Amino acid sequence: MPPTGTLMPPTGTLKPPTGALIPADAPFSAEQEAWLAGFIAGIAAAGRRDEAAGGAPAATVDVLFGTQTGNAESVAGDLVAGARARGLGGQATALDEVTPDRLAAMTHVLVVTSTYGEGEMPDNAGLFWEALQAETAPRLEGLRYAVLGLGDRGYDDFCQAAKLVDTRLEQLGAARLHDRVDCDVDFEDPAAEWTAAVLERVAAETGAQPVTAGAGAEGTGTGTGTGTGETSTGTGGSPAPRRCFTWNKRNPYRSRLAVNRLLSSPGSAKEIRHYEFDLGDSGITYAAGDALAVVPVNDDTLVATLLEHLGASGDEEVDGRPLAELLRTEREIRTPSKELIADLVERAPSSDLAAVVAHGDRAELDSWLWGRDVFDLLRDAGAATPGLAELLPFLRPLQARQYSISSSPLAHPDRIHLTVASVRYGTPHRRYGGVASTYLADRVGEGTDAGVGASVGVYLQPNASFGVPADDDAPMIMIGPGTGIAPFRGFLHERAARGAAGRNWLFYGDQHRATDFVYEDELAELRERGVLTALDLAFSRDQAEKVYVQTRMRERSRELYAWLEEGAHVYVCGDASRMAKDVEATLLGVITEQRGRGDDDAAEYLAGLRRAKRYVRDVY
């Protein structure tokens, strides 16, 4: 403590000394000055000791991520863990939380972003991109950066979001630490290599020293999906630590299918099913709003058809495994790859496929390809079909399919529920089915009762930005037609279990009420209990004029805006290509009408909801 009776200067008046610990004109007595000099010197010495012990990082690495399904956030966590293990400071932040001025103050930035839709920024990066490409964006000559893209080469705009950010940062004067790497669906290995290379370069430039075991190391940062860094994406704006899991795409958990129940009624044009997966001794802990990835197996009939066309028995060995097994469990034979399409056009220039490609019309090609599988394209190529050895490199790895979880861990801690529409279409001569949806409906544990009791490979895909509000009193508006209701069923069970007082409003619909109103009894019970405050239904084909959830939103525009003004969080789940865009346009229209200040004001109002994490989407 200072000498008795001393009067310390007001906070903020003491400036760092120049050439001495205490400025010559400081208003202190000799006794006070001696005590204060010793105090400041002690602080400085302690700081030097901490720095020598590795307590003070050589530099801070800002990891910025844009994510739609959580993969980029997972890699960001690994980057933070790797940075800290190398003696660097590290923090991960969603791109939309970073303003241009904040970006300009950073020194080392690592961007990890996925691409959504037709080459668009993911939902939590749109505002950042708008600001970055504006004419008012600041110069970034003091910034060193590197970009990692996550994407799918099956799409024309592969890693487009990463390419745009990388180019724009360079245009603003920032200097690359490392070349951009664009990762395909199997991103783990290239992402780990990029992570190690970039962090080693930053450590070398800044003189950082690795943190020894027991001195705060949190991981090596050489893998993905296992880091323990924190990311500031918690619902409602509060930071949420990443949850780590043993089970992943390379090591899925074999879960027992406990329930396979048809939800839609006879006469429906759809087949919607309710599944429950037993978590057993997996140790998996999930949150309402997360997704579950299902590892599918291809249809034996399609495998046999493809083998017959290739003149193969299926017993041929490929990398030590029978060809038939490889096609069943590891290769994508439902959706043709871009590489296969290009090869077949070259081999069969007179085919129907070649004729469509020659037009150069992307929409026409997408329309022609819709519903066709690998066998269809090989049959179209006729005698020009490639041989087995030539074909296999064009068959992409079979990927897990992700589904929004429709349960709450508070209500169902030992199980995960899914609500899935079985995809089926075709002609009497050839029937087609979705890879994972018909695997779950038909082929899991064939010979058993609806597959119940059989095991399915699954792993959790966390979604930290899509969950119920942290504030139990905050209102929720949920918009999810069709199977888009899935996460909102979980949200409602979560709020009921928490005893949350916040009001809950659901917009839901499908084609016909009589056959397509899934979970009708549950929703009725939740209304009776006061958990579900309002339920607006839109069954599009129950009347001459089609009615959609957007219709109901416009009809309730005054109440909808009132809820927004009262702090409501808005959630949208479902089809990205049409529904989500139409819902957003309707929401903007409601805001414009109710505020009466024009389109620009409405757009800024909605942007404010995004920034506050009060408008979030889970779209696909």
N, C-alpha and C positions, 0 to 999 in steps of 0.2 A: 504494500500500500504506500501511497505518497506520504511524506511527513505530515504529521497532524497539523490541521489548520490550513493546509495548502489549498489554493483554489485552482483547479484545473481549467484550462481554456475551453471555451465552448467547442462542441464537436464540429469538425470541419475547418477550424481556424489554424490548426497546426499543419504547416506545409513541410515536405521533405527538405532537410537541410542540404546546403551546397557546400561541400568541403568541410563541414563540421556537423556534429550531431544536432546542435541547437543553433538557430540563426542568432547573429549578434544582437539584433534588435528585438528578440523575443522578450515579452514582459514577465520574466521570472526572476525570483531572487536567486542568489548563488546556490542556496540549499536546494531550492526547487529544481534549478537547472541541473545540478549534479545528479539528483534522483532521476529526473526525466532522461538524462543522457544514458544513465545506466540501464534504465528500462528499455529504451529504444535499442541500445546495443545488444541487450539480451534477446530481444525479438529477432534482430538480424542474425545473431549467432544461431539461434534455434532454427531459423529458416535455412541457414547454410547446412546445418546438421541434417535436416530433413531432406534437403536436396541431395546431399552426399549419400544418404541412405536410400535414394530412389523415391522419396516421397513427393517430389515435385517433378511433373513430366516435362520433358524437353520441349514438347509442342503438343497442341491439341488437334486431333483429327476430327473434323465434323463429317459424319456419315449421314447423307441425306437419301431418303428412299421414297420411291413411288411404287405402291403395291395395289393389286386388285384382289389377290387371293392369299397373300401372306408370305410368298416365297422371297420377295425382295426384302421384306422386313426381317426374315430369318437370316439372310445373308448379311444384312446390316448389323444384326446382333453379333454375328461372327467377326465382322470387321472391328467392332468396338472391343470385343474380347481380345482379338489379336493385337490391336493397338496398345491396349493396356499391358499385355504381356511383354511388349517390346519397350516398355517404359514411356509410352506416349499417352497423353490424355485422349479420351475418346467419348463421343456421345452420338447417339443416333436420333434423327428427327425426321418426321414426315415432311416431304417437300412443301406442302401447302402451309406449313407453319413457319417457313423461312421467307422473310421479306427481302427485297433487293438490297436494302441498306444493311440488313443483318448479314446477308451473303457477302457484301463488300468488305465487311469487317473480319471475315474469316481468312485464314492463311492456307490451310490444307483441307480440301473438300473431296470426298469420295462419294460419287452418286451411283446408286443402284436403283434401276427402275425397270419395271415391266412395261409392256405395251398392251393397250386395251382396244377392242373393237377394230375399226378400220384405221390402224396406225395412230390412235389417239393416246393421250396421256391417261394414266390410271386416275381413278376418282380423287385420290389424295394428292395429285400433282397438277391438276388443271389450273388452279389459281397461281401457282408458282410459275407455270409456263407462260400464262398471260402476262404476268409482270415482267418476266425475263425478256420476252420478245417486244415489249413496249419501247417506244423511242426514249422514254424517260429512264430506262434501266441504266444504272451506274456503270462506269468503267471498272474493270476487275484486274488491273495490272498486278496487283499485289497477291493474287490468288493462284495457288498451285492446285491442280485438280486431276481426277481420273474418273472415267465413267464405265460402268458395267451394265450391260443390257441383258434382260431375261426375256425370252420369247419362244416362238414356235415357227420353224422354217416352213411349216405347212401354210402359213399366211403370207400374202404378198408384202405386207408392211412389217416384215420381220424386224423386231427391235427398233421400230421407227422412233419411239419416244426417246430412247437412249441416243440415237443418232442426232436427233434434233437438239437435245440438251448439250451434247458434246460439241456440236458445231457452234451453237449460240454462245457458249462460254468462251470458246476461242475467239469469236467475233468481238466479244467484249474485252478482250485483252488478257484473259487468263492463260496461264501456261500449263501444258499437260505434264503431269508426273509420269504417265504411262499411257500407251495406246489403249483405246476403247476395245473391249472384248464383248462380242455378242454371243450369248449362250442359247443353245437350243433347249428343248424340253428336258433333256438330261444335263442339267446345268451344274451339278454338284462338283465334278472334277475341274472343269475350266474355271468355275467361280473360285474354287479353293486355290488354284494356281495363280489366278489374278490377284486374289487377296494377299497371298504370301509375297508376290513380287512387288505389289504397290506398297505394302507396309514396310518391307525391307528398304525400299527406296526412300520413304519418308524418314525412317529411322536413321538411315545413313546421312541424309541431308541435315537432320536436326541434331545429330550426335546422341540420340537416345540410346540407353542401355537396357538390355532385357531385364525384366523383373524376375528375381530368383524365387523359387518355390517358397511359399510362406510369407512373401512380401507383397501380397496383393495381386498375384497373377490370377487371371480369370480364364485362361485358356490360350491355346496357341493360335487360334484363328486360321487354321489350315484346313478346316472342314466346314461344312455347311449344315445348318439345322441343329447345332449343338452349343452355340455360344451362349453366354449368360449376360451379355450387355443389356442395358435397359434402353427402351425406346419410348419416346414421348407420344404414344398414340392411344392412350386410354380413353374410353368413351367419356365424353363430357370434359375433355381437356386435361385430365389428370394423368401423369405418367403411369405406365403399366409395365411391370417386369415381364419379360418373355417367359413363357412356360416351356420347359424342355422335356423331350420324350425320347425313349429308347426306340420306339417304333417309327419307321419312315418308309419311303418308297422302296428302298433297298432291303428293308427288313420289316415287312408288314406283320401286324399281329393277326394270328389266326383266330378270329372271333366266331363264336357259335351264333348262328342265326336263330334267334329265339321266337320271332314272330314274322310271318309273311301273310298280310291280310289285305284283301281287296277293299278299297274304299269307295270307288265309283260303283254305281248301280247298273244292273242289266239294262241295255239299251243306250248306254253312253257311248259316244264316239271315242272316248278315252279309257285308258286302263291305268288308274292311279292306285298305288299300293302303299301300305304302311309296313315298314320293316323295323325290327328291333334287334340290335346286336349286343350280345352279352359281353361286358368288359372283363369278366372273370378276374384273373390275377394279373392283368396287363399293367396295372398302375396308371392307366390313362385317366387324366382329369381333364374335363372339357368345360367350356363355357357356352351359354346360350348365344348363338350367333356364329359359332365356329362351324367348320365344314368337316365332313368325313370323306376320305378318299377310299374308294373301293377298287381293289385290284381285280379286273375282270379276266375271263377266259373266253376265247373266241368260240363261236358255234361250230360244233363238230361237222355239221352238214356243210357249212361254207368251206371248212378246211378240206373236206373230202372232195367237194366240187372243184376246188382250186388244184388239188393234187391230181385229180383225173385229167383236167385240162393240160397240166404240165407233163402228163405221162409219168408221174412219179408214184411210187407205192406208199411213201411216207416213212419207210424204214431207213431211208438214206441217212447217213450220219452227217450232221453239220456241227462242227465244234464239239464233237463227242456226244451229241444228242440226236435222237431220231427227228427227222424233218417234221413229221406230223405234230410232235410235241412242241417243237419250236414255233410252228405256225399257230398252235392253240394258245400258247401262253406268253409268247415274247414278241410277236410281230403284228403290226397293224395291217390287217387285210380287209378291213371294212372301208376305210377312207384312203383313197390313192394319194400318194405323195406328189409334190410338185416335180420332183426328180423323175418319178416314174412317168408322169404325164409328158414331160419333155422328151424322154427316151422313146416313148411309144409314138409320138408325133414324128420323130425322126425315122423310126423304123417303118411306120405305116403312113406315109404322107397322103394316101387316098382314103383314110379312115374317116368316120364321122367326127371323131375327136379332133383330128388334124384340121378338118374343115372349120370347126368352131374356133379353134385356136387361131387359125389364119385370119379370122375377122378382127382380131385384136380387141374384142369387146369383153371386158372382164365380167360384167354382169351376165352376159350371154353364156360365158363359160361356166360361171358359178351355177346358173340355172340348169345347164346341160349336165353338169356333174352331180347335181343334187340327187341323192338317193342311190347313185351308182357306186359299186364297190370295185375292188381290184379285179375280180373275175370278169365283171362287165367290160372293163377296159381291155383286158387281155383278149376276150372274145371278139371285141370290136376290131382288134389288131389282126385277127385271123392268123395266117401263116407267119406273120412277122413277130409273133409272140416271142419274147426273149426266153432263153433257156433258164434253168433253175439257178445256175451259178450267176448269171447276169441279173436275174430278177431280185434275188435276196438283198443285195445292197440297197435297193430302192424301197424296201419295206421298212418303214420306220418302227422304232420300238413301241410296243403296246403300252399305252399310258393308263394310269389309274384315272378314274372319273370321280370328280368331287361333287358332293351333294350337301346342301345346307342342312344342318342338324335341326330337327323339329322337336327337340326335347330340352328340358332344363336339368342340370345336374342336381339342383336342389329337390326336384320332384322325382328324378330318376337317376340317382348317382351311379347305379351299376349297369345301366344300359344307355345306348345311344339310339335314338329314333330317326328314321329317314322317311320322307314322303316323296315317292318317285313315280313319274309317269313312264310306263313301258312304251317304248317307241316301236311301232309295228306298222308296216305299209307294204305295198306291192301289188302284184296281180295274182290270179289263180295259178299262174305258171311259175312264178318266182316270188317268194315272200322274203322280206327284209326285216331286220330287227336291230335296235340299238345294242351296241356291244355289252355295256354294263347293265342296262335296264332289263334286257331279256335274260341276261345271265342270272340276275337276282330272281327274276320272276319264274324262270323255267329250268335253268341248268345247274343251280346250286344243289348239290346232293341229289342228283337225279335218282328217282326211285323212292325217295322219301316223300313225306307229306309236305308239299310246298317248300321243300328244302330245309324245313325246321330241324335243327339239330346238327346240320352240316356246318363246316367252317368256311369262312370267307376271309381273304386277306384284306385288312383295313389299316389305315393310320390316320391320325388327326391332322387337320390343316387349320391351325388357329387363325382367327381373324379378330385381332385386338381392336380394330376400329369399328366393328359392327356388333354392338351389344346394347343391352338396356342402359338407360342413363344411370350414372352413379348416384344421382339425386333421386331418391324414391318418391319425392313429391312432384317431379317434373312430368308434364303430360307427354304421351307418346301418340304419334299418328303413324299407322302402319299401312302400307299400300302393297298388296301382294296377290294378284289374281292367279288362278290355277295353282300349280305347285309352289308358287311364290309365297303361299301362306306358311310354308314350312318353318322358317325361323321365327315367325310371329306366334305360332303355336307355342314354341319354346319360350319366347319372350313373356307371353301371358302366364304360362306356368311358373316362370321365374318370379314375376312380380307377385303372383298369388302366394308363392312360398315365402317371399320376403315380407309379405304384408305391406307392400308399397301402397301409399295413398294416392299416387299420381293417377290421373285419368288416362284411359287407353281407348283409342279409336281405331277400328280396323275397316279398311276398304278391301272387299274381297269379291271375286266373281269368277264365272266360267261360262260355259255354254248354256246348260239347262239346270235349273234348280232341282228338278226331280231326280236327276241322275248324277249330277256333278258337284253337289254341295258336300264336300268332304269335311269331316269333323263337325257336322252340324250339331249333333247332340252335345259335344264338348263346348262349343261356342255358346249354345243356349245355357248351359250350366254356368259358364263363366259370366254370362250376362246376369243371371239370377243372383250370383254371388257378389255382383258389383265390381268384379275385376275388369270386365269388358264394358266400358261406359257407353260406347256407340259402335254400331255395326251397320255399315252401308254396303248393300249387296248389288251386284250388277251381273245378271245372267243374260248374256248378249243375245241369245236366240229364243228367248221366251216371248218375244213380241216382234211385230213387223219391223220396227226400227231398232237396230242394234244399240245396245246400251253397254258401256264399258265403265271401268272404275273412274276414268277421266270424266265421264258424264256425271257421276255422283259427286265428284269433287267440285265441278262447276255449280251443281245444284246447292251445295253446302258451302259456297265460297265465303260467305260472311262468317260462319262459325269456324271455318278452317283458318281464316286469317286471324280471328280472335284467339284461337289456340296458339298460333305462332307468336302473337304478341304476348301471350302469357307464358312463353318459354318452352313451347312444345318441341320435341325432337321428332324429325320426320325420317321414316325409313321406307325404302323401296326395295323390293326383291322380285326378280323374274327376268323375263326376256329383255336383253339389252338392245337388240336391233330395232324394235318398234315400241313395245310397251313402255320401257324406261324413258325413252326419248319423248313419247307422247305425254307421259305423266309429268315430266319436267316442264314441258311446254305449257301444260295445263296449270301447273303450280305457279309458273311465272305469270300466266294470265290472271290467275286469282289475285296474286300480289299486286299486279298492275291495276286491276279494277278496284280493289279495296283501298289502295293507297292513293290512287289518282294522281301519280306524279310521273308517269311515263315509263317507257321500257327500260331506259338506262337505270332509273332508280330501282326498278324491280330486280334487274340483274344484279345490282350491288347488294340489295337486300338478301337475295338468295346466296350470293357469295359470302355474305356475313354469316349466314347459317352454316355454310360449309366450313368456314374458318373456325367457328365455334363447335364444330362436330355435331351440329344439330340437323344436318341434312346429309345422310349417308345412304349408300346403296350397296346391295349385294346382287349384282346382275351378271348374266352369262349369255 
